[in-house]
Amino acid sequence: MKIQLAFAWMVAASLAVSGGRLLAQAPAAPGGDAPAVGQAAGGQAPAAAAPAPAAAAASKPILPEVISTYGDAIDSLFFLISGITFVILVIVFGLFGYFVVKYRHQAGRRAVYTHGNNKLEICWTVATSLILVYILFVQKETWDNIKIKDLRTLEDRNPYLVRIFGEQFAWHFVYPGKDGAFQPNETKRIFAGVNPVGLVDAEKDVYSVSMMVPAGVPVIAEITSLPKYDPETGKEKPGVLHSFFQPNLRFKQDLVPYHPAKIWFEVKPGKTGKYEIACAELCGLGHYQMRADFYVLPDNELGERLGYDWKAVKARFPEPAK
Ligand SMILES: [Cu+2]
């Protein structure tokens, strides 16, 4: 009976662990060039102009430096959930060890067979549920701020806009042109080799294989999974799931084919540096090399890269294709 209790605790603990959304860091991809078809086409990346992130900034153990305004809230949740899981882990393994010793083989002692204990079943189910409901309420504000926010509320702060495209196995970033408008993109143009994301008039937008953002300003990004041209069949290979992951922002979001989504983040004011974007969704054999540089640039340098003063421009996303 008591050995069964220990086992039950292990089950309860593992349930709690799976309930906790632990922020797993994607494996760092090697710095090799992305192999995507379109990547060679005139992508510009800032040189080593941006200063490296301050090593001293990593004030928390385990986790990489936080650079987004909501990153600290994510870290608090991470440590809270890890703490709860750790306590359960200690209880489970403590009991486990205790029972292993207490009920070790002894000559003449017979094993007891049992069908279980309803009271215990109810207890650990309710206890686990209460922990999960508690986490649900504690994290709600942070989740709403990051994922459910009405992005129109950011409008009056003149947000910085960028379009993010993921394909097997590369990232593409498109910034508006001087007039603030983005060009629409069409799949057939990608296949025609016009430009990596199939912009109708690629000259008008700014294209890069790196992501460049300012600090202290909300960034709104439209994320899209691109289809791919299959040279063997000559046909369109539908886009697949990717996941945009920038650990220092504490931000991760799936790219779902045919369902472009809008995301937002804001880098803490005054930050600059070079960081890394990874794909956090196994998207095929080349998944491991799907990475990109992520630059937080001072306003003047960002202006230089874009070729205009983005703050003076009212950027807007393209209308969805009809
Ligand atoms: Cu991917």
Residues whose N, C-alpha, C, O or C-beta is under 5 A from the ligand:
A	BS01	CU	L241 H242 S243 C279 E281 C283 M290
